[in-house]
Amino acid sequence: QLQACGGGLVQAGGSLRLSCAASGRAFSSYAAGWFRQAPGKEREFVAAISWSGDTTYYADSVKGRFTISRDNAKITVYLQMSSLKPEDTAVYSCAARLGTIAFITARGYDYWGQGTQVTVSS
């Protein structure tokens, strides 16, 4: 099970940190990703991280502004979002796949958390 939180309303230029906590015996080692879906648009990849944390991937639209990280002792993955823009407004969902390698496609993930709304006002 994945539990995402940390969304909210923020002004453009502001920051938010999303968290995704995993629970259950299945998550002994897993890669994780964040995806988002804005109203009327398809879900899109945001960021992904390997089990070790050594490998990360970012969508071009968030590169340099967002940082994905993890604390395996807490079985939690984070998405630090800075310099937020109105176009970042979306429902953000975390995903996990058993194993060590991160994927940038949604179909690579087996488990999904509920989304958390991020709204950036101009």
GROMACS elastic network, one bead per residue, 0.5 to 0.9 nm:
[ bonds ]
;  ai    aj funct       b0    kb
    1    21     6  0.82404   500
    1    22     6  0.56887   500
    1    23     6  0.53589   500
    1    24     6  0.64940   500
    1    27     6  0.88582   500
    1   111     6  0.72225   500
    1   112     6  0.76622   500
    1   113     6  0.69506   500
    2    20     6  0.63271   500
    2    21     6  0.56153   500
    2    23     6  0.65615   500
    2    94     6  0.74656   500
    2    95     6  0.75819   500
    2    96     6  0.80675   500
    2   111     6  0.73208   500
    2   112     6  0.63471   500
    2   114     6  0.75113   500
    3    19     6  0.79542   500
    3    20     6  0.53360   500
    3    21     6  0.51500   500
    3    22     6  0.64419   500
    3    23     6  0.83426   500
    3    94     6  0.81611   500
    3   112     6  0.87140   500
    3   113     6  0.54164   500
    3   114     6  0.66351   500
    3   115     6  0.87051   500
    4     7     6  0.86195   500
    4    18     6  0.70275   500
    4    19     6  0.55125   500
    4    21     6  0.64560   500
    4    22     6  0.88977   500
    4    92     6  0.85308   500
    4    93     6  0.70505   500
    4    94     6  0.66184   500
    4   113     6  0.61030   500
    4   114     6  0.64112   500
    4   115     6  0.66524   500
    4   116     6  0.64451   500
    5    17     6  0.86806   500
    5    18     6  0.57408   500
    5    19     6  0.53919   500
    5    20     6  0.65356   500
    5    21     6  0.86120   500
    5   114     6  0.88838   500
    5   115     6  0.80864   500
    5   116     6  0.59494   500
    5   117     6  0.88381   500
    6    16     6  0.70697   500
    6    17     6  0.58909   500
    6    19     6  0.60942   500
    6    20     6  0.88444   500
    6   116     6  0.71086   500
    6   117     6  0.85292   500
    6   118     6  0.84689   500
    7    16     6  0.70544   500
    7    17     6  0.75143   500
    7    18     6  0.62567   500
    7    19     6  0.89320   500
    7    91     6  0.85113   500
    7    92     6  0.80215   500
    7   115     6  0.89592   500
    7   116     6  0.52923   500
    7   117     6  0.51859   500
    7   119     6  0.78848   500
    8    16     6  0.78297   500
    8   116     6  0.79768   500
    8   117     6  0.61473   500
    8   118     6  0.50497   500
    8   119     6  0.61311   500
    8   120     6  0.83999   500
    9    16     6  0.89838   500
    9   117     6  0.82798   500
    9   118     6  0.61516   500
    9   120     6  0.59173   500
    9   121     6  0.73386   500
   10    13     6  0.83023   500
   10    14     6  0.60362   500
   10    15     6  0.72232   500
   10    16     6  0.77072   500
   10    84     6  0.80903   500
   10   118     6  0.78960   500
   10   119     6  0.63278   500
   10   120     6  0.50201   500
   10   121     6  0.62654   500
   11    14     6  0.55314   500
   11    15     6  0.84325   500
   11    84     6  0.76315   500
   11    85     6  0.80918   500
   11    86     6  0.82294   500
   11   119     6  0.83071   500
   11   120     6  0.53456   500
   11   122     6  0.61675   500
   12    15     6  0.85288   500
   12    83     6  0.69157   500
   12    84     6  0.52929   500
   12    85     6  0.50113   500
   12    86     6  0.62605   500
   12   120     6  0.56685   500
   12   121     6  0.56688   500
   12   122     6  0.53149   500
   13    82     6  0.69464   500
   13    85     6  0.63881   500
   13   120     6  0.86411   500
   13   122     6  0.88553   500
   14    81     6  0.83055   500
   14    82     6  0.60465   500
   14    83     6  0.54915   500
   14    84     6  0.55004   500
   14    85     6  0.82668   500
   14   120     6  0.82578   500
   15    80     6  0.74680   500
   15    81     6  0.53714   500
   15    83     6  0.62742   500
   15    84     6  0.62088   500
   16    79     6  0.82428   500
   16    80     6  0.61659   500
   16    81     6  0.52215   500
   16    82     6  0.66888   500
   16    84     6  0.82824   500
   16   118     6  0.85470   500
   17    78     6  0.67897   500
   17    79     6  0.55753   500
   17    81     6  0.58765   500
   17    82     6  0.85265   500
   18    77     6  0.83150   500
   18    78     6  0.55274   500
   18    80     6  0.64171   500
   18    81     6  0.78794   500
   18    92     6  0.86308   500
   18   116     6  0.83603   500
   19    76     6  0.66816   500
   19    77     6  0.58117   500
   19    79     6  0.64997   500
   19    80     6  0.87285   500
   19    94     6  0.85932   500
   20    75     6  0.84144   500
   20    76     6  0.53996   500
   20    77     6  0.51111   500
   20    78     6  0.62511   500
   20    79     6  0.85116   500
   20    93     6  0.86612   500
   20    94     6  0.63345   500
   20    95     6  0.85826   500
   20   113     6  0.77499   500
   21    74     6  0.76305   500
   21    75     6  0.59157   500
   21    77     6  0.65478   500
   21    78     6  0.87596   500
   21   113     6  0.89984   500
   22    27     6  0.69100   500
   22    74     6  0.84938   500
   22    75     6  0.55757   500
   22    76     6  0.61536   500
   22    77     6  0.84018   500
   22    96     6  0.86804   500
   22   113     6  0.88789   500
   23    26     6  0.80592   500
   23    27     6  0.69104   500
   23    75     6  0.74442   500
   24    27     6  0.61008   500
   24    28     6  0.84821   500
   25    28     6  0.63338   500
   26    29     6  0.78759   500
   26    30     6  0.86264   500
   26    98     6  0.75005   500
   27    30     6  0.59215   500
   27    75     6  0.78220   500
   27    96     6  0.85887   500
   27    97     6  0.86632   500
   27    98     6  0.68222   500
   27    99     6  0.89670   500
   28    75     6  0.86793   500
   28    98     6  0.80835   500
   28    99     6  0.87515   500
   29    51     6  0.61941   500
   29    52     6  0.88695   500
   29    72     6  0.85683   500
   29    97     6  0.87124   500
   29    98     6  0.61821   500
   29    99     6  0.57115   500
   29   100     6  0.64902   500
   30    50     6  0.74008   500
   30    51     6  0.53305   500
   30    52     6  0.89969   500
   30    96     6  0.62534   500
   30    97     6  0.54388   500
   30   100     6  0.55117   500
   30   101     6  0.78557   500
   30   102     6  0.84383   500
   31    48     6  0.75819   500
   31    49     6  0.59324   500
   31    52     6  0.83376   500
   31    53     6  0.86116   500
   31    95     6  0.84558   500
   31    96     6  0.56703   500
   31    97     6  0.54176   500
   31    98     6  0.64599   500
   31    99     6  0.61465   500
   31   100     6  0.53024   500
   31   101     6  0.58047   500
   31   102     6  0.50637   500
   31   103     6  0.79114   500
   31   109     6  0.86642   500
   32    47     6  0.85770   500
   32    48     6  0.56409   500
   32    49     6  0.55008   500
   32    50     6  0.66399   500
   32    51     6  0.75313   500
   32    70     6  0.89859   500
   32    77     6  0.72774   500
   32    94     6  0.71489   500
   32    95     6  0.55287   500
   32    97     6  0.63484   500
   32    98     6  0.88011   500
   32   101     6  0.87432   500
   32   102     6  0.63482   500
   32   103     6  0.80098   500
   32   109     6  0.79731   500
   33    45     6  0.78847   500
   33    46     6  0.74780   500
   33    47     6  0.55635   500
   33    49     6  0.62485   500
   33    50     6  0.87741   500
   33    57     6  0.89018   500
   33    68     6  0.84848   500
   33    77     6  0.85232   500
   33    93     6  0.83874   500
   33    94     6  0.57085   500
   33    95     6  0.51562   500
   33    96     6  0.63783   500
   33    97     6  0.86505   500
   33   102     6  0.72982   500
   33   103     6  0.74503   500
   33   104     6  0.74004   500
   33   106     6  0.85056   500
   33   109     6  0.81961   500
   34    44     6  0.89065   500
   34    45     6  0.65460   500
   34    46     6  0.53984   500
   34    47     6  0.52574   500
   34    48     6  0.62300   500
   34    68     6  0.85131   500
   34    79     6  0.77205   500
   34    92     6  0.68055   500
   34    93     6  0.56917   500
   34    95     6  0.62009   500
   34    96     6  0.89476   500
   35    43     6  0.66217   500
   35    44     6  0.55329   500
   35    46     6  0.50136   500
   35    47     6  0.70866   500
   35    48     6  0.88298   500
   35    91     6  0.83711   500
   35    92     6  0.57326   500
   35    93     6  0.53005   500
   35    94     6  0.63270   500
   35    95     6  0.77016   500
   35   106     6  0.77661   500
   36    42     6  0.85152   500
   36    43     6  0.54898   500
   36    44     6  0.54627   500
   36    45     6  0.65951   500
   36    46     6  0.66915   500
   36    88     6  0.86790   500
   36    89     6  0.87321   500
   36    90     6  0.58247   500
   36    91     6  0.53985   500
   36    93     6  0.59876   500
   36    94     6  0.86637   500
   36   115     6  0.83357   500
   37    40     6  0.82866   500
   37    41     6  0.62948   500
   37    42     6  0.59536   500
   37    44     6  0.62575   500
   37    45     6  0.89886   500
   37    89     6  0.85132   500
   37    90     6  0.51997   500
   37    91     6  0.53255   500
   37    92     6  0.66350   500
   37    93     6  0.83288   500
   38    41     6  0.53580   500
   38    42     6  0.72390   500
   38    43     6  0.73317   500
   38    44     6  0.88563   500
   38    87     6  0.85849   500
   38    88     6  0.82026   500
   38    89     6  0.64585   500
   38    91     6  0.63160   500
   38    92     6  0.88007   500
   39    42     6  0.83073   500
   39    89     6  0.88901   500
   39    90     6  0.70614   500
   39    91     6  0.85374   500
   41    44     6  0.85752   500
   43   106     6  0.85224   500
   44    59     6  0.86731   500
   44   105     6  0.84950   500
   44   106     6  0.82008   500
   45    48     6  0.82550   500
   45    58     6  0.78984   500
   45    59     6  0.63812   500
   45   104     6  0.62413   500
   45   105     6  0.67445   500
   45   106     6  0.73025   500
   46    57     6  0.82467   500
   46    58     6  0.58043   500
   46    59     6  0.51322   500
   46    60     6  0.85574   500
   46    61     6  0.81576   500
   46    62     6  0.70146   500
   46    66     6  0.86918   500
   46    92     6  0.88483   500
   46   104     6  0.81717   500
   47    56     6  0.71839   500
   47    57     6  0.53609   500
   47    59     6  0.62362   500
   47    62     6  0.83265   500
   47    63     6  0.88708   500
   47    66     6  0.81699   500
   47    67     6  0.79503   500
   47    68     6  0.65161   500
   47    79     6  0.81466   500
   47   104     6  0.73164   500
   48    55     6  0.82554   500
   48    56     6  0.55322   500
   48    57     6  0.51212   500
   48    58     6  0.66790   500
   48    68     6  0.69262   500
   48    69     6  0.88828   500
   48   102     6  0.59173   500
   48   103     6  0.66738   500
   48   104     6  0.64407   500
   49    52     6  0.80493   500
   49    53     6  0.57354   500
   49    54     6  0.76344   500
   49    55     6  0.57807   500
   49    57     6  0.65521   500
   49    68     6  0.67692   500
   49    69     6  0.70563   500
   49    70     6  0.79741   500
   49    77     6  0.85982   500
   49   100     6  0.89877   500
   49   101     6  0.78957   500
   49   102     6  0.55046   500
   49   103     6  0.81719   500
   50    53     6  0.50411   500
   50    54     6  0.65362   500
   50    55     6  0.53822   500
   50    56     6  0.65140   500
   50    99     6  0.85670   500
   50   100     6  0.55213   500
   50   101     6  0.51119   500
   50   103     6  0.84324   500
   51    54     6  0.78874   500
   51    55     6  0.83726   500
   51    70     6  0.84489   500
   51    72     6  0.81433   500
   51    99     6  0.72700   500
   51   101     6  0.67463   500
   51   102     6  0.76111   500
   52    55     6  0.74909   500
   52    70     6  0.86682   500
   52    72     6  0.84547   500
   52   100     6  0.71615   500
   52   101     6  0.89422   500
   53    56     6  0.69283   500
   53    68     6  0.88918   500
   53    69     6  0.67523   500
   53    70     6  0.66779   500
   53    71     6  0.88434   500
   55   101     6  0.83401   500
   55   102     6  0.77192   500
   56    67     6  0.89063   500
   56    68     6  0.72955   500
   56    69     6  0.84339   500
   56   102     6  0.76742   500
   57    63     6  0.88050   500
   57    68     6  0.85412   500
   57   102     6  0.81382   500
   57   103     6  0.84330   500
   57   104     6  0.72824   500
   58    61     6  0.80928   500
   58    62     6  0.66018   500
   58    63     6  0.56789   500
   58    64     6  0.88417   500
   58    66     6  0.80380   500
   58    67     6  0.83521   500
   58    68     6  0.84967   500
   58   104     6  0.83603   500
   59    62     6  0.56275   500
   59    63     6  0.61512   500
   59   104     6  0.87061   500
   60    63     6  0.51869   500
   60    64     6  0.86846   500
   61    64     6  0.88065   500
   61    65     6  0.86924   500
   62    65     6  0.54145   500
   62    66     6  0.56043   500
   62    67     6  0.87087   500
   62    81     6  0.84937   500
   62    88     6  0.86251   500
   63    66     6  0.61437   500
   63    67     6  0.80827   500
   64    67     6  0.76961   500
   64    82     6  0.88025   500
   65    80     6  0.82614   500
   65    81     6  0.61748   500
   65    82     6  0.51926   500
   65    83     6  0.60566   500
   65    84     6  0.76483   500
   66    79     6  0.67160   500
   66    80     6  0.54805   500
   66    82     6  0.60117   500
   66    83     6  0.84345   500
   66    84     6  0.88618   500
   67    78     6  0.79958   500
   67    79     6  0.56724   500
   67    80     6  0.50452   500
   67    81     6  0.66027   500
   67    82     6  0.85046   500
   68    77     6  0.72941   500
   68    78     6  0.56098   500
   68    80     6  0.63315   500
   68    81     6  0.87466   500
   69    76     6  0.87160   500
   69    77     6  0.58266   500
   69    78     6  0.52119   500
   69    79     6  0.65687   500
   69    80     6  0.80797   500
   70    73     6  0.89417   500
   70    74     6  0.84524   500
   70    75     6  0.76226   500
   70    76     6  0.57555   500
   70    78     6  0.58009   500
   70    79     6  0.87404   500
   71    74     6  0.54433   500
   71    75     6  0.60097   500
   71    76     6  0.54551   500
   71    77     6  0.63988   500
   71    78     6  0.82465   500
   72    76     6  0.63004   500
   72    77     6  0.80069   500
   73    76     6  0.78696   500
   74    77     6  0.86651   500
   77    94     6  0.85008   500
   81    84     6  0.66216   500
   82    85     6  0.88839   500
   84    87     6  0.82452   500
   84    88     6  0.64827   500
   84    89     6  0.87466   500
   84   120     6  0.67327   500
   85    88     6  0.53927   500
   85    89     6  0.75949   500
   85   120     6  0.61187   500
   85   121     6  0.77875   500
   85   122     6  0.75405   500
   86    89     6  0.56368   500
   86   119     6  0.73129   500
   86   121     6  0.56980   500
   86   122     6  0.59785   500
   87    90     6  0.80729   500
   87   119     6  0.89998   500
   87   120     6  0.75623   500
   88   118     6  0.75595   500
   88   119     6  0.74453   500
   88   120     6  0.67012   500
   89    92     6  0.88657   500
   89   117     6  0.77837   500
   89   118     6  0.53784   500
   89   120     6  0.54560   500
   89   121     6  0.83779   500
   90   116     6  0.84414   500
   90   117     6  0.60890   500
   90   118     6  0.55381   500
   90   119     6  0.66141   500
   90   120     6  0.88617   500
   91   115     6  0.55560   500
   91   116     6  0.53870   500
   91   118     6  0.60165   500
   91   119     6  0.84744   500
   92   114     6  0.85040   500
   92   115     6  0.51719   500
   92   116     6  0.52529   500
   92   117     6  0.61980   500
   92   118     6  0.69589   500
   93   112     6  0.70925   500
   93   113     6  0.60234   500
   93   114     6  0.61527   500
   93   116     6  0.64708   500
   93   117     6  0.89143   500
   94   111     6  0.84943   500
   94   112     6  0.59767   500
   94   113     6  0.54828   500
   94   114     6  0.76322   500
   94   115     6  0.73435   500
   95   106     6  0.80780   500
   95   109     6  0.60686   500
   95   110     6  0.73191   500
   95   111     6  0.54961   500
   95   113     6  0.62454   500
   96   102     6  0.87827   500
   96   108     6  0.86994   500
   96   109     6  0.54716   500
   96   110     6  0.61252   500
   96   111     6  0.51278   500
   96   112     6  0.65219   500
   96   113     6  0.86162   500
   97   100     6  0.81991   500
   97   101     6  0.84004   500
   97   102     6  0.78342   500
   97   103     6  0.85334   500
   97   108     6  0.69756   500
   97   110     6  0.51189   500
   97   111     6  0.63985   500
   98   101     6  0.86281   500
   98   109     6  0.81226   500
   98   110     6  0.74772   500
   98   111     6  0.87551   500
   99   102     6  0.83388   500
  102   108     6  0.83797   500
  102   109     6  0.89484   500
  103   106     6  0.76842   500
  103   107     6  0.86587   500
  103   108     6  0.58659   500
  103   109     6  0.75752   500
  104   107     6  0.88339   500
  104   108     6  0.75490   500
  105   108     6  0.56452   500
  105   109     6  0.77638   500
  106   109     6  0.57637   500
  106   110     6  0.88436   500
  107   110     6  0.76971   500
  109   112     6  0.75642   500
  112   115     6  0.87342   500
